[in-house]
Amino acid sequence: MEDFDYIKRQLAAFTRKYYLNELLKGTILFFSIWLLYFLLVLFIEYFFWLSSPGRSILFWVFIVVSAALLFKFILIPLGKLFKLSRGINELEASRIIGKHFPEVNDKLLNVLQLRNSGVESDLLLAGIAQKSRELKPVPFKMAVNYRSSYRYFKYAAFPLLIILAVIITGNQSIFSESYTRVVHYKTTFDPPAPFSFQLENPTLRVEEGNSFSLNVSTRGSIVPETVAIHFNNETYYLRTTNTGLYEFVFQGVNNDLDFYLSANGVRSQVYTLEVIEVPRLLDFRLKLDYPSYLVKSSEVKKGTGNVTVPEGT
């Protein structure tokens, strides 16, 4: 029965190659589907800014789907390859081989069926041996072609093209920011404001007692209709001078002033309008020596305001 034992070794080698091919195909499909699903999760979070419970569901569904894909495409072929789970038997393997080598299909099945019949006779054993010798030249392993799995690489091309397009356009933040928010699903993240405030004044300084004109612009995807300013527990609205440009005048500023801007639920940082103190004349004492043509005696004047004297004094 040496010839038949050789056939069995050939079948075992075919089965091993068959599951190696299944593992190769499964790895390609796992990578393709998992990567595409991973990108879908990141895009959902990037565009919709889900709440913490929403991101929690997104995260755990991703874990479950990833585990299911790993089990189906990787662990099942591995288990059958190492005979940890039931795979194809010799009869099933012979049918697969028969599809690739039609000329040996009936012979191979017949040999296996005769050997498994349980009947022992010299005539039967001789028939098995003869058919086995006829099958020996057939390379059963050739019925498995690794190239058949390579065609599944086309499924990996789509997610890879998406990644490449995002990188080329310089939008890598889609991946990094979304990934951070999904992984840290318990943390609260506020979506970015659709616009920001920009002060157009070179400095926020005004001389004591003077007025100050504050000029503000907005940068972003939308332009608010109105902008409010808040200081001293009061709220005022800026005057719109042009699209996205606003103005507010502080009247007679005498002390440093903290203020912030708001519009459409967006709030700016707190700014400080700094007051520059101006020197003031608190008192003066003048000795006035009038010209002789006035025939007027010299005198001393004191005061805090203005003084007018004749020319030549």
Buried (B, 14 or more C-beta within 10 A) or exposed (E): EEBBEBBBEBBEBBBBBBBBBBBBBBBBBBBBBBBBBBBBBBBBBBEEBBEEEBBBEBBEEBEEBBEEBBEBBBBBBBBBBEEEEEBBEBEEBBEBBBEBBEEBBEBBBBBBEBBEEEEEEEEEBEBBBEBBBBBEEBEBBEBBEEEEBEEBEEBBEEBBEBEEEBEEEEEEEBBEBBBEBBEEBEEEBEEEBBBEBBBEBEEBEBEBEBEBEBBBBBEBEEBBEEBBBBBEEEEEEBEBEEEBBBBBEBEEBEEEBEBBBBBBEBBBEEBEBEBEEEEEEEEEEEEBEBEEEEEEEEEEEEEEEEEEEEEEE
